[in-house]
Amino acid sequence: MVSTEHTFGSWLRQRRDELGVTQDEFSEYLGFSPAMLRKLESGERRPSGQIAYLLADYFRIPVDERNAFVAFARANHATLSSAETGTASGNGISLTPWRGLYTRRTNLPSMLTLLIGREREEVAVRDHLLHPKTRLLTLTGTPGIGKTRLGLQVASSLVEHFGDGVFFVDLAPIVDPDLVMPTVARAIGLTEASDRPTEGALLDYARERRMMLLLDNFEQVLDAAIAVVRLLEASPWLKVLVTSREALHVRGERRFLVPPLAVPDASLFAGQSPRQLPLKVLASYPSVELFLERARAVAPDFEFSEENAADVAAVCVGLEGLPLAIELAAARAKHFSPMEMRSAMNSHLKLLTGGARDLPARHRTLRGAIEWSYDLLDASEQRLFRHLGVFLGGFTAEALDAICEHQPDSPTSTLEMLLSLTDKHLVREERQVGKPGTGLRVVRFGLLEAVREYAVERMEKQGEAEEIRRRHADYYLSLAESAEQHFTGAQNPGWGAKQVEWVDRLEAELDNMRAALDWFQTRAEAEMEAGASALDNLQKALLLTVGLRRVWLARGHFVEGLQWLRELLAMVPKPLPAEPPQLRPTYATALLVVGRLVLLQGDAVSVRPLLEESLSIAIELSDKQRMAITLLVLGAVAQAQEDYMAARSYGKECLRLYRALGNKWGTAAVLEDLGNMELNEGDLVTARSLLEESLALYRAVGEDFGATSALESLGRITYYQGEYAAARAVWQESLQLRKKLGYKSKVGHSYALLGWAALREGAYDEARTSLKEGLLLARELGAVFTIYWCLVGFGALEGARGRAERVALLFGAAEALREARSVQLSPTNQAELDAEIAATRTQLHEETWDKVWAEGYAMTLEEAVVAALGY
């Protein structure tokens, strides 16, 4: 491929030439001067954000690439290489130079509409953030003023200034300040480590990063401001842009009040004979420009004329230039003329004078604008809109239909009304998610937070909130129970492709699940305080929390899952009551889930009492399935404590129970555990026999995830026997299955194993490629065990190439990680690493080895990763 260095200006000139368009024609079409175009093409000027988005529209840049395109267009650096950034056109200039360079450095959502009338604010906020003394900048202002949209515009324009990324963190669904740092970690690609607090991992990650965070909707988690300050103190390069209705009131905070959009002079429309301004002058006001752009989006034939100009301007004046209010008004252009809008709005504005005096005037105006739009709905649409306030984090049409049941007297279906509300911009389409078991994509809907708050108010005033929240909680409990049937159906509580889809769906509904949990827990607390003996709501809360265990376990929500479970378990009376009868088995399962979550965090000591209590309940209930799964986890605990005698005892009893029950998944899981135990102790023959039987059973029941683990262990056997090509083949099969299942952490570990096998075969380039893939994924997810094996893998690779000092450095870094995170090694693994060290130490003087090893040992985790990758 030809490698051509080029600027945005040269790219723009070449694309225009290829289309056969002159500078004059191009300038006229886009609405700016030929002189401006000449400066853009020569590189004398960078395009504004508005012009960059116009160019994106003109060249039909895909929606999901527009932020990257704008960043490329506005970049300060001089050149980009077509060899690095995309496919070249006939003359060697890349057609898509923004790809790859920017898309990996941000999760900013693509902006489907232009930001209108905010050029001055955009420049000011950019200048603030680029000033060396600004570390934390808060955009404040009334709801609907456009803080989020301005923040996204500025963040998109700054991607080139932050080499480690610009990340958007949506805090609208979060009400617990303790969840802010885990939410930030997930937004930048970190997952919750099993053996350390999320905030600590985030501080380590951010310490040397040149990165910017956009924390959106911070007003409901203000207590988390201290955690943000700690994050800024840990990283001198980090900058944080916050949107909030209230300032954070912390050290180092700078504030920027986002003003309303400029409106025409209200005196123009006073009296009987309003004074007219030319259409071009009126249309130049940002508020009017926004109204016209949004009105034409819903009604393409809408015309701005001498007849309606005064009414359009009056609507914008009456709404005080509030962007959300104007957008809601403009959305009615499909059904109402500007004169009708003005008349209806004026009558409703009179109602706003009775609002609470302690609310800001603009807040009352926004409330009135939403109320005006609400009052234009028919009675059935109003009822549905009110009920939408119950949802957090979005919803599907299926959930809506179940909770907001159709009214017999309404001629319109619930789905039709939902689409009508979407068309009126009261509801928005958020994203698409997979529908479990179908391979289809379903649309998720949501409300802007200010609109949702208004819906909740109306629902509460109508006296409907209690019933709708009860339905909401019951629906999401039933959804979790439906998912459970897919996990436990055919005696298979394992992991196949369909089960992974169900985990994806449950995670997409996590905010709604939290609301349902809070509902059940609050009702249970109230019942218990009143001395009620019924514990139905406590039972439901426990059942829902247990039903989410695969989300807690598979997606790294360890701390949150434990918090819910421990709070609920503490509410259960002792001794356990007889009613409701389902409470005892649910309580036992909750203990089991707590045990598994605690074990994942490395605390095997405190787990045993919980599991033993769960086992005693299972025995009391004569529930052999529950007894077996508890024994399986107890065996894992014993192995973690290197108590192999107890582990074998638990395993044999568990195996006996599962075989008696005819449960193939359980039998396969126990055989896998027993096989790994033999493998770790060096009995490869017995290990192979047990693992091959396990694999056959996993495949018989379609349990792909278990099969990947059995394959990994079988590959270890062939690796230990020196059959490296055979090991690579087995591990490659495991890798493909894990990719199919979407398990990043396991995918990363597969790459690490493949790197070691390639290393032993002497395929050093392949080894480096695999180890790099594994390390990058493991670093992203915080998978400590895989990071460790990649570090020592890179060390062994350096040893094979005769770079003894690099071996000492990386092995020292790996040892520090192993000690800090309690990484456990089998005797076979330890022997292999000892051999690597012994082979290399002879190549260096002892003092040199110790000195370099100590340097590696003193590295931070991020420094060790960078050292391994050679950056």
C-alpha positions in Angstrom: 0.0 0.0 0.0 1.2 3.5 -0.8 2.0 5.6 2.2 1.1 9.2 1.7 1.3 11.9 4.3 -1.5 14.4 4.0 -3.4 17.1 6.0 -7.2 17.5 6.3 -6.9 20.3 3.7 -5.3 18.1 1.1 -7.8 15.4 1.8 -10.7 17.9 1.4 -9.2 19.3 -1.9 -8.7 15.8 -3.3 -12.2 14.6 -2.5 -13.7 17.8 -4.0 -11.6 17.3 -7.2 -12.7 13.7 -7.4 -16.3 14.7 -7.3 -15.7 17.3 -10.1 -17.0 20.2 -8.0 -15.4 23.7 -8.2 -14.6 25.7 -5.1 -17.4 28.2 -5.9 -20.0 25.4 -6.3 -18.8 23.7 -3.2 -18.8 26.9 -1.1 -22.3 27.9 -2.3 -23.7 24.5 -1.5 -22.3 24.5 2.1 -23.1 28.2 2.7 -19.7 29.7 3.3 -17.3 31.8 1.3 -14.8 30.6 -1.4 -12.1 32.4 0.6 -13.0 30.2 3.7 -12.7 27.1 1.5 -9.4 28.1 0.1 -8.0 28.6 3.6 -9.4 25.2 4.7 -7.8 23.4 1.7 -4.5 25.2 2.2 -4.4 24.4 5.8 -4.4 28.0 7.0 -7.6 27.3 9.0 -9.2 24.5 10.8 -13.0 24.0 10.3 -15.3 24.8 13.2 -17.3 22.0 14.7 -20.4 23.2 12.7 -18.5 23.2 9.4 -16.9 19.8 10.1 -20.4 18.3 10.7 -21.7 19.9 7.5 -18.8 18.3 5.6 -19.6 15.0 7.3 -23.2 15.3 5.9 -21.9 16.3 2.5 -19.5 13.3 2.2 -22.0 10.9 3.8 -19.7 9.9 6.6 -21.3 7.0 8.5 -23.0 8.1 11.7 -20.7 6.0 14.0 -17.6 7.6 12.4 -18.6 11.2 12.6 -17.0 12.1 15.9 -13.7 10.6 14.6 -14.1 12.5 11.3 -14.6 15.8 13.2 -11.6 15.1 15.4 -9.5 14.5 12.2 -10.8 17.7 10.6 -10.0 19.8 13.6 -6.7 18.1 14.5 -3.8 20.4 15.3 -1.1 17.9 14.1 0.1 18.4 10.6 -0.2 15.0 8.8 -1.6 11.6 8.8 -0.4 8.5 7.0 -2.7 6.7 4.5 -0.8 3.5 5.2 -1.8 3.7 8.8 -5.3 5.1 8.6 -7.3 3.6 5.7 -7.7 2.6 2.1 -6.1 4.9 -0.3 -7.8 6.4 -3.3 -6.2 6.4 -6.8 -3.6 9.1 -6.0 -2.6 7.5 -2.7 -4.6 9.7 -0.3 -6.7 7.7 2.1 -10.4 7.9 1.7 -10.9 7.4 5.5 -7.9 8.7 7.3 -9.8 9.1 10.6 -10.4 5.4 11.0 -8.3 3.7 13.6 -6.5 6.9 14.7 -9.4 8.3 16.8 -12.1 5.6 17.0 -10.1 3.6 19.6 -9.7 6.6 21.9 -13.2 7.5 22.7 -16.7 6.1 23.5 -18.4 9.4 22.7 -21.9 8.8 21.2 -22.3 10.0 17.7 -24.2 13.2 17.4 -27.0 12.9 14.9 -27.9 16.6 14.8 -25.9 19.9 14.6 -25.3 21.9 17.8 -26.9 25.2 16.9 -26.1 28.6 18.4 -23.3 27.4 20.8 -20.2 28.5 18.9 -19.2 31.1 21.5 -19.8 28.7 24.4 -17.9 25.9 22.7 -14.9 28.0 22.2 -15.0 29.2 25.8 -15.4 25.8 27.3 -12.6 24.4 25.1 -10.3 27.3 26.2 -11.1 26.6 29.9 -10.3 22.9 29.5 -7.1 23.5 27.6 -5.8 25.9 30.2 -3.1 24.3 32.4 -4.8 25.4 35.6 -8.2 23.8 34.8 -8.5 20.3 36.0 -12.2 20.1 36.8 -14.8 22.2 34.9 -18.5 22.0 35.7 -21.2 23.0 33.2 -24.2 24.2 35.3 -27.6 25.4 34.2 -31.2 24.7 34.3 -32.7 21.3 33.1 -33.0 21.4 29.3 -30.4 24.1 28.8 -28.2 21.8 26.7 -25.4 21.0 29.1 -24.9 17.5 27.8 -25.0 18.4 24.2 -22.5 21.2 24.7 -20.3 18.9 26.7 -20.4 16.2 24.0 -19.5 18.8 21.3 -16.5 20.1 23.2 -15.4 16.6 24.2 -15.5 15.5 20.5 -13.4 18.5 19.5 -10.7 17.6 22.1 -10.0 14.0 21.2 -6.7 14.9 19.5 -5.5 16.6 22.7 -5.8 13.5 24.9 -3.6 10.6 23.8 -5.3 8.1 26.1 -8.8 9.0 25.2 -11.9 11.1 25.9 -14.7 9.1 27.6 -18.4 9.8 28.2 -19.9 8.5 31.5 -23.7 8.7 31.7 -24.7 9.0 35.3 -28.4 9.6 34.7 -29.5 6.1 35.8 -27.2 6.2 38.9 -28.6 7.3 42.2 -26.0 5.7 44.5 -22.8 7.7 44.8 -20.9 4.5 45.5 -21.7 3.3 41.9 -20.1 6.3 40.2 -16.5 5.0 40.2 -17.5 1.5 39.0 -19.5 3.2 36.2 -16.5 5.4 35.3 -14.3 2.3 35.2 -16.6 0.4 32.9 -16.9 3.4 30.6 -13.2 3.6 30.0 -13.0 -0.2 29.5 -12.0 -1.4 33.0 -13.9 -4.1 34.7 -14.2 -4.7 38.4 -11.2 -6.7 39.6 -12.0 -9.7 41.8 -9.5 -9.0 44.4 -9.4 -5.2 44.9 -11.7 -2.2 45.1 -12.8 -0.6 41.8 -11.6 2.8 42.8 -8.1 1.6 43.6 -7.9 0.0 40.2 -9.2 3.1 38.5 -6.7 5.3 40.4 -3.8 3.0 39.2 -5.1 3.1 35.6 -5.5 6.8 35.5 -2.2 7.7 37.2 -0.1 8.3 34.1 -2.9 8.7 31.6 -3.5 11.8 29.4 -7.3 11.4 29.5 -10.5 13.4 29.7 -13.8 12.3 31.3 -17.2 13.8 30.6 -19.3 13.0 33.7 -22.9 13.7 32.7 -25.9 14.3 35.0 -23.9 14.5 38.2 -26.5 16.3 40.3 -28.0 13.2 41.8 -24.7 11.7 43.0 -23.1 14.9 44.4 -21.6 12.9 47.3 -19.3 11.2 44.8 -17.5 14.5 44.2 -14.8 13.6 46.7 -14.1 10.4 44.7 -13.6 12.6 41.6 -11.2 14.8 43.5 -9.2 11.7 44.6 -9.0 10.6 41.0 -7.7 14.1 39.9 -5.2 14.1 42.7 -3.9 10.7 41.5 -3.4 11.8 37.9 -1.8 15.1 37.0 -2.7 14.6 33.4 -6.4 13.9 33.8 -9.1 16.5 33.2 -12.8 16.1 34.0 -15.7 17.9 32.5 -18.9 17.6 34.5 -22.5 18.5 33.6 -24.7 19.1 36.7 -27.6 21.3 37.8 -25.6 22.1 40.9 -21.9 22.8 41.3 -19.8 20.2 43.0 -18.4 22.7 45.6 -15.0 21.0 45.8 -11.4 22.3 45.6 -10.1 23.1 42.2 -13.6 23.3 40.6 -14.2 25.9 37.9 -17.7 26.6 36.8 -19.3 27.6 33.5 -23.0 28.6 33.5 -24.6 27.5 30.2 -26.9 30.4 29.1 -30.1 30.1 27.1 -30.0 30.5 23.3 -30.3 34.1 22.2 -33.9 35.1 21.3 -35.3 38.1 19.4 -36.3 41.2 21.3 -39.7 40.5 23.0 -40.8 44.0 22.3 -41.0 43.2 18.7 -44.1 41.1 19.4 -45.9 43.4 21.9 -49.0 45.3 21.1 -51.5 45.0 18.3 -49.1 45.7 15.4 -45.9 43.8 16.0 -42.8 45.2 14.3 -41.4 42.8 11.6 -37.8 42.0 11.0 -36.4 40.5 7.8 -36.6 36.7 7.7 -32.8 36.4 7.5 -32.4 38.5 10.6 -34.9 36.4 12.6 -33.5 33.2 11.3 -30.0 34.2 12.5 -31.1 34.0 16.2 -29.9 30.7 17.5 -33.2 29.9 19.2 -35.1 30.5 15.9 -32.5 28.6 14.0 -32.9 25.6 16.3 -36.7 25.7 16.0 -36.6 25.8 12.2 -34.1 22.9 12.0 -36.1 20.7 14.3 -39.4 21.6 12.7 -38.1 20.7 9.3 -36.8 17.4 10.7 -40.4 16.3 11.5 -42.2 18.2 8.8 -39.9 18.6 5.7 -42.4 20.9 4.0 -42.4 23.4 6.8 -41.8 26.9 5.5 -40.5 29.9 7.4 -42.4 32.8 5.9 -43.6 36.4 6.4 -46.9 34.9 7.7 -45.5 32.7 10.4 -42.2 34.4 11.3 -43.6 36.5 14.2 -45.3 33.4 15.7 -42.1 31.3 15.4 -40.1 34.1 17.1 -42.7 34.6 19.7 -42.7 30.9 20.6 -38.9 31.0 21.1 -39.2 34.2 23.2 -41.9 32.7 25.3 -39.8 29.6 25.9 -36.8 31.9 27.0 -34.4 30.2 24.6 -34.4 26.9 26.4 -33.2 24.2 23.8 -35.3 21.3 25.2 -38.4 23.4 25.4 -37.9 24.7 21.8 -37.3 21.2 20.5 -40.5 20.0 22.2 -42.4 22.9 20.6 -40.9 22.3 17.2 -41.8 18.6 17.3 -45.4 19.7 17.0 -44.9 21.4 13.6 -46.2 18.2 12.0 -49.6 18.8 13.5 -49.9 22.5 14.6 -49.1 25.8 12.9 -46.8 28.3 14.7 -49.9 30.4 15.4 -51.7 27.5 17.1 -48.5 26.7 19.1 -48.2 30.4 20.2 -51.8 30.5 21.3 -51.6 27.2 23.2 -48.3 28.1 24.8 -49.5 31.5 26.0 -52.5 30.0 27.7 -50.3 27.5 29.5 -47.6 30.0 30.5 -50.2 31.7 32.6 -50.4 28.6 34.7 -46.7 28.7 35.5 -47.0 31.8 37.7 -48.3 29.6 40.5 -45.2 27.4 40.6 -43.0 27.1 43.6 -41.1 30.3 44.3 -37.9 28.5 45.3 -37.6 27.1 41.8 -35.5 29.0 39.2 -37.6 30.8 36.6 -36.2 28.8 33.8 -36.9 25.6 35.6 -40.6 26.6 35.9 -40.5 27.5 32.2 -39.2 24.1 31.2 -41.8 22.4 33.4 -44.4 24.5 31.6 -43.0 23.6 28.2 -43.2 19.9 28.9 -46.6 20.4 30.4 -47.8 22.1 27.3 -46.6 19.3 25.2 -48.2 16.8 27.6 -51.5 18.6 27.4 -51.6 18.3 23.6 -51.7 14.5 24.0 -55.0 12.6 24.1 -56.0 11.0 27.3 -54.6 7.6 26.4 -51.3 9.0 25.4 -51.1 11.1 28.6 -51.7 8.0 30.7 -49.0 6.1 28.9 -46.6 9.0 29.1 -47.1 9.2 32.9 -46.4 5.6 33.4 -43.1 5.8 31.4 -41.6 7.6 34.3 -41.3 4.3 36.1 -38.5 3.1 33.9 -34.8 3.8 34.6 -32.1 3.3 32.0 -34.6 2.7 29.1 -37.1 0.0 28.3 -38.3 -2.3 25.6 -41.8 -2.3 24.0 -42.3 -5.7 25.6 -41.8 -4.3 29.1 -44.0 -1.3 28.3 -46.8 -3.6 27.1 -46.6 -5.7 30.3 -46.5 -2.9 32.8 -48.6 -0.2 31.1 -51.5 -2.4 29.9 -53.7 -1.4 27.1 -56.9 0.4 28.0 -60.1 -1.1 26.4 -61.5 2.4 25.7 -58.4 3.4 23.7 -58.6 2.9 19.9 -54.8 2.9 19.7 -52.5 0.1 20.7 -49.8 0.7 23.3 -47.1 0.3 20.7 -48.7 2.8 18.4 -49.0 5.3 21.2 -45.3 4.7 22.1 -44.3 5.5 18.5 -46.5 8.6 18.6 -44.7 9.8 21.7 -41.4 9.1 20.0 -42.4 11.1 17.0 -43.3 14.0 19.3 -39.8 13.8 20.9 -41.1 13.0 24.3 -39.6 9.5 24.0 -36.4 8.7 22.2 -35.0 5.6 20.6 -31.8 4.8 22.6 -30.1 1.7 21.1 -30.7 -1.8 19.9 -30.1 -5.0 21.9 -30.3 -8.7 21.1 -33.4 -10.6 21.9 -32.4 -13.8 23.6 -32.7 -17.0 21.6 -33.7 -15.3 18.4 -30.6 -13.5 17.0 -33.0 -10.5 16.4 -32.3 -6.9 17.5 -34.9 -5.0 19.5 -35.1 -1.3 20.0 -34.8 0.2 23.5 -36.6 3.5 24.3 -36.0 6.1 26.9 -36.9 9.5 28.2 -34.7 12.5 28.8 -34.2 12.8 32.5 -36.0 16.1 32.8 -39.0 14.6 30.9 -38.9 11.5 33.0 -39.0 13.5 36.2 -42.1 15.4 34.9 -43.8 12.1 34.0 -43.1 10.8 37.6 -44.7 13.9 39.1 -47.8 13.5 37.0 -48.0 9.8 37.8 -47.8 10.6 41.5 -50.3 13.4 41.4 -52.8 11.0 39.6 -52.3 8.5 42.4 -51.0 5.8 40.0 -47.4 5.5 41.2 -47.8 2.8 43.8 -49.6 0.4 41.4 -47.3 1.1 38.4 -44.2 0.6 40.5 -45.5 -2.6 41.9 -46.2 -3.8 38.3 -42.7 -2.7 37.3 -41.1 -4.6 40.1 -43.1 -7.7 39.4 -42.3 -7.6 35.7 -38.6 -7.4 36.2 -38.7 -10.2 38.8 -40.6 -12.3 36.2 -38.0 -11.4 33.6 -35.2 -12.7 35.9 -37.2 -15.8 36.6 -37.6 -16.4 32.8 -33.9 -16.1 32.4 -33.4 -18.6 35.2 -35.5 -21.2 33.3 -33.2 -20.8 30.3 -30.2 -21.4 32.6 -31.6 -24.3 34.5 -33.7 -25.9 31.7 -32.7 -29.5 30.8 -30.8 -29.6 34.0 -28.2 -27.3 32.6 -27.3 -24.2 34.7 -24.3 -23.6 32.5 -23.3 -21.3 29.7 -24.2 -21.6 26.1 -24.8 -18.9 23.4 -28.5 -18.5 24.4 -27.6 -18.1 28.1 -25.1 -15.4 27.2 -27.8 -13.6 25.3 -29.9 -13.7 28.5 -27.1 -12.3 30.6 -26.8 -9.5 28.0 -30.5 -8.8 28.4 -30.4 -8.8 32.2 -27.4 -6.4 32.2 -29.2 -4.1 29.8 -32.1 -3.9 32.3 -29.8 -3.5 35.3 -31.1 0.0 36.2 -34.7 -1.2 36.1 -33.6 -4.3 38.2 -32.1 -2.0 40.8 -35.3 0.0 40.9 -37.3 -3.2 41.4 -34.9 -4.4 44.1 -35.3 -1.1 45.9 -39.0 -1.3 45.7 -39.2 -4.8 47.2 -36.6 -4.0 49.9 -38.4 -0.7 50.9 -41.7 -2.5 51.2 -40.2 -5.3 53.2 -38.6 -2.8 55.6 -41.9 -1.0 56.0 -43.7 -4.3 56.7 -41.2 -5.4 59.3 -41.3 -2.1 61.1 -45.1 -2.4 61.2 -44.7 -5.8 62.8 -46.1 -7.7 59.8 -45.3 -11.4 59.8 -45.6 -11.7 56.0 -42.2 -11.7 54.3 -43.4 -11.9 50.7 -41.5 -8.7 49.6 -38.3 -9.8 51.3 -38.6 -13.2 49.6 -39.1 -11.4 46.2 -36.1 -9.1 46.8 -33.9 -12.1 47.6 -35.3 -14.0 44.6 -34.5 -11.1 42.3 -31.0 -10.6 43.7 -30.3 -14.3 43.3 -31.8 -14.2 39.8 -29.2 -11.6 38.8 -26.2 -13.7 40.1 -25.0 -14.4 36.6 -24.8 -10.7 35.9 -23.0 -10.1 39.2 -20.6 -13.0 38.4 -20.1 -12.8 34.7 -19.9 -9.1 34.2 -17.8 -8.2 37.3 -20.5 -6.5 39.5 -19.0 -8.3 42.5 -19.3 -5.4 45.0 -22.8 -4.4 44.1 -24.1 -7.9 44.2 -22.6 -8.5 47.6 -24.0 -5.3 48.9 -27.6 -6.2 47.9 -27.3 -9.7 49.2 -25.7 -8.8 52.5 -28.3 -6.1 53.2 -31.2 -8.5 52.4 -29.7 -11.5 54.3 -29.3 -9.2 57.4 -33.1 -8.6 57.2 -34.0 -12.3 57.4 -35.2 -13.2 60.9 -33.4 -15.9 62.8 -34.4 -18.7 63.2 -35.7 -18.8 59.7 -39.5 -18.5 59.7 -41.8 -21.2 58.1 -43.6 -18.6 55.9 -43.3 -18.0 53.1 -42.2 -21.6 52.3 -40.0 -20.4 49.4 -37.9 -18.3 51.7 -35.7 -21.1 53.0 -34.4 -22.4 49.6 -34.0 -18.8 48.3 -32.0 -17.9 51.5 -29.8 -20.9 50.9 -29.2 -19.9 47.3 -28.4 -16.4 48.4 -25.7 -17.7 50.8 -24.3 -19.8 48.0 -24.1 -16.7 45.7 -22.4 -14.6 48.5 -19.9 -17.4 48.9 -19.1 -17.5 45.2 -18.7 -13.7 45.0 -16.5 -13.5 48.1 -14.4 -16.4 46.7 -13.8 -14.5 43.5 -12.4 -11.6 45.6 -9.8 -14.0 47.0 -11.3 -14.6 50.5 -11.6 -18.3 50.8 -11.5 -18.3 54.6 -14.7 -16.5 55.3 -16.6 -18.4 52.6 -16.8 -21.8 54.2 -19.3 -20.9 57.0 -21.7 -19.4 54.5 -21.5 -22.5 52.3 -21.8 -24.9 55.2 -25.0 -23.1 56.3 -26.4 -23.3 52.8 -25.5 -27.0 52.6 -27.3 -27.7 55.9 -30.5 -26.1 54.6 -30.2 -28.1 51.4 -29.9 -31.3 53.5 -32.8 -30.3 55.7 -34.9 -29.7 52.5 -33.6 -33.0 51.0 -32.7 -30.9 47.9 -30.1 -33.0 46.2 -29.5 -30.5 43.4 -28.8 -27.8 45.9 -26.6 -30.1 47.9 -24.6 -30.9 44.8 -24.0 -27.4 43.6 -23.0 -26.3 47.2 -20.5 -29.2 47.4 -19.1 -28.1 44.0 -18.4 -24.6 45.3 -17.0 -26.0 48.6 -14.6 -28.1 46.6 -13.4 -24.9 44.8 -12.9 -23.2 48.1 -10.9 -26.2 49.4 -8.7 -26.1 46.3 -8.1 -22.4 46.8 -6.9 -23.2 50.3 -4.7 -26.0 48.9 -6.7 -28.4 51.1 -6.7 -31.2 48.4 -7.9 -33.9 50.7 -11.1 -31.9 51.6 -11.5 -30.9 47.9 -11.4 -34.5 46.8 -13.9 -35.5 49.5 -16.4 -32.7 48.4 -15.8 -33.6 44.8 -16.5 -37.3 45.2 -19.7 -36.7 47.1 -20.8 -34.1 44.6 -20.1 -36.5 41.7 -22.1 -39.2 43.4 -25.1 -36.9 43.8 -25.0 -35.5 40.2 -24.7 -39.0 38.7 -27.6 -40.2 40.8 -29.6 -37.3 39.6 -28.7 -37.8 36.0 -27.4 -34.2 35.8 -24.9 -34.2 33.0 -23.8 -30.6 33.4 -23.1 -31.1 37.1 -21.3 -34.3 36.4 -19.1 -32.6 33.8 -18.4 -29.7 36.1 -17.2 -32.0 39.0 -15.1 -34.1 36.6 -13.5 -30.9 35.3 -12.6 -29.8 38.9 -11.2 -33.2 39.8 -9.3 -33.3 36.5 -7.7 -29.9 37.2 -6.8 -31.0 40.7 -4.9 -34.0 39.3 -3.3 -31.9 36.6 -2.1 -29.4 39.2 -0.5 -32.2 41.2 1.2 -33.7 38.1 -0.9 -36.8 37.4 -1.4 -36.2 33.7 -2.9 -39.6 32.9 -5.7 -39.4 35.4 -6.3 -35.8 34.6 -6.7 -36.5 30.9 -9.2 -39.3 31.6 -11.3 -37.1 33.8 -11.2 -34.0 31.5 -12.0 -36.0 28.4 -15.1 -37.4 30.1 -16.0 -33.9 31.3 -15.7 -32.5 27.7 -17.8 -35.2 26.2 -20.6 -34.5 28.7 -20.4 -30.7 28.2 -20.8 -31.2 24.5 -23.6 -33.6 25.0 -25.7 -30.9 26.7 -24.5 -28.0 24.5 -22.6 -26.3 27.3 -20.1 -24.3 25.3 -18.6 -22.3 28.1 -17.8 -25.4 30.2 -16.3 -27.0 27.1 -13.9 -24.1 26.6 -12.5 -24.7 30.1 -12.2 -28.4 29.6 -10.4 -27.8 26.3 -8.0 -25.3 28.0 -7.1 -27.9 30.6 -6.6 -30.7 28.0 -4.4 -28.3 26.1 -2.3 -27.8 29.3 -1.7 -31.6 29.4 -0.4 -31.8 25.9 1.7 -28.6 26.5 3.3 -30.2 29.6 4.1 -33.3 27.5 6.0 -31.1 25.0 3.3 -31.5 22.3 3.2 -27.8 21.6 1.5 -27.9 18.2 -1.2 -30.1 19.6 -1.7 -27.7 22.5 -2.0 -24.8 20.2 -4.7 -26.6 18.2 -6.8 -27.3 21.3 -6.4 -23.8 22.7 -7.3 -22.4 19.3 -10.6 -24.3 19.4 -11.2 -23.0 22.9 -10.4 -19.5 21.8 -13.0 -19.6 18.9 -15.7 -20.8 21.3 -14.9 -18.0 23.8 -15.0 -15.4 21.0 -18.4 -16.7 20.0 -19.6 -16.5 23.6 -18.3 -12.9 24.0 -16.2 -13.6 27.1 -13.4 -11.2 26.9 -11.5 -12.2 30.0 -11.4 -15.8 28.8 -10.5 -14.8 25.3 -7.5 -12.9 26.7 -6.3 -15.9 28.7 -6.6 -18.1 25.5 -4.3 -15.7 23.7 -1.8 -15.9 26.6 -1.7 -19.7 26.4 -1.3 -19.6 22.6 1.6 -17.2 23.1 3.3 -19.6 25.4 2.8 -22.5 23.0 4.2 -20.5 20.1 7.2 -19.5 22.2 8.0 -23.1 22.9 7.8 -23.9 19.2 10.2 -21.1 18.4 7.6 -19.0 16.6 8.6 -15.8 18.3 6.7 -13.3 16.2 3.5 -15.3 16.7 4.2 -15.6 20.4 4.6 -11.8 20.7 1.4 -11.2 18.7 -0.7 -13.6 20.9 0.8 -12.3 24.2 0.1 -8.7 23.2 -3.5 -9.5 22.3 -3.9 -11.3 25.7 -2.2 -8.5 27.7 -4.2 -5.7 26.1 -7.5 -7.5 26.8 -6.5 -8.4 30.3 -5.4 -4.8 31.1 -8.8 -3.6 29.7 -10.7 -5.9 32.0 -8.5 -5.9 35.0 -7.9 -9.7 34.7 -4.9 -10.0 37.0 -4.2 -13.7 36.5 -3.9 -13.3 32.7 -1.8 -10.1 33.1 0.6 -12.1 35.2 0.9 -14.9 32.7 1.4 -12.4 29.9 4.2 -10.6 31.8 6.1 -13.8 32.5 5.4 -14.9 28.9 7.0 -11.7 27.6 9.9 -12.3 30.0 10.4 -15.9 28.6 10.3 -14.5 25.1 13.0 -12.0 25.9 15.0 -14.9 27.4 14.7 -16.9 24.2 16.1 -13.9 22.3 19.1 -13.6 24.8 17.9 -10.4 26.5 18.7 -11.3 30.1 18.1 -7.9 31.6 14.7 -7.6 30.1 13.9 -11.1 31.6 14.9 -9.9 35.1 12.9 -6.7 34.7 9.6 -8.4 33.6 9.9 -11.3 36.0 10.5 -8.8 38.8 7.3 -6.9 37.8 5.3 -10.2 37.5 6.5 -11.3 41.0 5.3 -8.0 42.5 1.9 -8.5 40.9 1.7 -12.1 42.1 2.4 -11.1 45.7 0.2 -8.0 45.7 -2.8 -9.9 44.2 -2.2 -13.4 45.6 -1.9 -15.1 42.2 -1.8 -18.8 42.9 0.5 -21.1 40.9 0.4 -24.9 40.6 3.5 -26.9 41.3 3.9 -27.5 37.6 3.6 -23.8 36.7 6.1 -22.9 39.4 8.6 -25.4 38.2 8.4 -24.0 34.7 9.0 -20.5 35.8 11.8 -21.5 38.1 13.5 -23.1 35.1 13.1 -19.9 33.1 14.7 -17.9 35.8 17.6 -20.3 36.4 18.4 -20.4 32.7 18.6 -16.7 32.5 20.4 -15.8 35.8 23.5 -17.5 34.5 23.7 -14.9 31.8 24.0 -12.0 34.2 26.2 -11.1 37.1 24.2 -11.6 40.3 24.3 -8.0 41.3 23.0 -6.9 37.9 20.2 -9.4 38.0 19.2 -8.3 41.5 19.3 -4.6 40.6 17.2 -5.0 37.4 14.8 -7.4 39.1 14.3 -4.9 41.9 13.5 -2.2 39.2 10.8 -4.4 37.8 9.5 -5.3 41.2 9.1 -1.5 42.0 7.0 -0.8 38.8 3.4 0.0 38.9 1.1 -2.4 37.0 0.7 0.1 34.1 4.5 0.6 33.9 4.9 -3.2 33.8 2.4 -3.5 30.9 4.1 -0.7 29.0 7.5 -2.3 29.6 6.3 -5.7 28.3 4.7 -4.2 25.2 7.9 -2.2 24.5 6.1 1.2 24.2 
